[in-house]
Structures are given as structure tokens and as C-alpha cells.
Amino acid sequence: MKQVEWDDTLWSRWPTWRLVVEEQPGTIEEKVARDQAVGRKVAAGGPPTFRLWVNDPCLVVSRRDIVQGLRRGGDPPREVDGLPIRVRSSGGTAVPHGPGALQFSLVIPRVDRVGIEEVYRALCRPVQAVLSQRGWRAEFGHVAGAFCDGAHNLVVNGRKIAGTSQSWKGGLAVPGSRNRGYILAHGTLWVRVDPEQAADWLNDFYERTTGERPIRARSSTSLHLLPGGEGLDVRQVIAETANLLESTMGPQVKLERVRALTDEEISWGREGASETDPRRLAYGMDRP
């Protein structure tokens, strides 16, 4: 693979980072809730964290998706075509999880002089660098009809390959603050995903919640469908991303690579699992 020059973003702002190549078992709900558990740890003074993880098959939607369904007067579905539906804390719209999709999360303290664009660049730079090593140029941009479309899609050859979202919680993480916060940015990279099947799942969900079928299969692609990606799987991409991060961090940044979150974070994720239930969220809102 060709060498990639690391374009620094937020990575050098903190001298110590934690890289979690997660191998811990857990339910779908727990794995989704662990992003917020990591945020809670980071806000309390833990190191900024980059998390690489894989979930079981499900659709993970945003609160916005649930609200749209409620405005039509219907209850949000808990599953579509046998896939459980769970709610994440960040924005965007529905995204399929599963063994062919790599989830990558960046969690940093909420500090001053940091903007949304800078956070997205920090989140996506490791993935962009890995794809570049394999000869694929991934850039930010909209793709009409793509899943979870937005300005910070990662796009290869005009088709979406990864979706991203953000969530900002609490106040500035400064000493003495009673409401120290964090910034969570999350991405989903399609490594071995069938765009046709994924579009069907997403459209079935939106047809039940908004009455529309807005997703076009040809707007997105998967790494295994790109030239040179035929044999690629999620484990390889995880390993390449982790190795690249370790090799590109400068001497001023210490990167601790671990395979597990702390027991405290696992416990918090278990506690927060019920909050991913779309019906629990819906019934806690004022109904239209």
C-alpha cells in the first residue's frame, strides 16, 4: 500500500488518546448506548477516544426520524423486515448496522475554539487515509437519494460510502465545571453491504413513518464493490485503521490501544440501553 501523509486536525490538541478496537460482546442496544457512555467518561476527564466497533443487524435511526413519524399520528415501528430499530443520540437519519458495516466514533471533551467542520475532519481522516492507501479517494459531499445524506458524507466515485453525524452534550469541559460536556461524532462505513437490500430496509422504514421511499440504491456503494475491494472485510479495515493511527501519530501524541471499554463504561452502556427504544422515546414526548 502507498504511504499516506497525515493531515492533522484535532488529533494533536490532546497529548493522550485512547483507541478502542472493541471486542466486547453486548446487545444491539448496549453497543449503541456505549457511545454516550464513552462521552460521559471523556467529560469526566477521561482521554479523548476513537472507537472502532461492529453491531448486529439493525436499523439505527435519529430522534428526528421518530418525530417525523409522530407528526403523522402513528407509533414508531420497533422493527422492519425483522430488523430491530434503535435510536441513537446523534443527528442525521436512518442507517443500517450489521457485520458488513464498520462503526467508527470520535469522542472529545467539549472545548472552546472547535467547530463542527473540524470535528468531522478529525472523525473521518483515519478512514480517508486508509481508503487512500488502497487507491480510493474519499471526499465530503452530498449524494441525492443516499442513506443519511448530508454535507459530510464520504463519497467515492460519486457514490456514498459512509455516513456521519454529531452530538454535542453539556457545557465546556473546564476544571470546576458542574456540567462538563463532550462532543460525539459517529460514522458508518459500508465495507460489505448490499446497497439494494439496505435501500429496501430503509425505504420500508420510511414508508411506515413518513409515507415516502426516499432512498435510491445506486446513490451508495460498498467497499467490496469497488475495484480492488472484492475480498475486503470489516476486520481488515479495522486492523488497517488502527495500525495507521498508531503509525501516524507524532511523538507529541500518545495513543493507547485497547480492546475493551472500562467496566464503568460498560455499566453505563447497559443502563442507557433502554433509551434506544423508539417507543420509549415516543411515549416520553408530547404527542401531536
Secondary structure by P-SEA (a helix, b strand, c coil): cbbbbbbccccccccbbbbbcccccccaaaaaaaaaaaaaaaaaccccbbbbbcccbbbbbcaaaaaaaaaaccccccccccbbbbbcccccccccccccbbbbbbbbcccccccaaaaaaaacaaaaaaaaaacbbbbbbcccccccccccccccccccccccccccccccccccccccbbbbbbbcccccccaaaaaaaaaaaaaacccccccccccccccccccccccccaaaaaaaaaaaaaacccccbbbbbbccccaaaaaaaaaacccccaaaaaaacccc
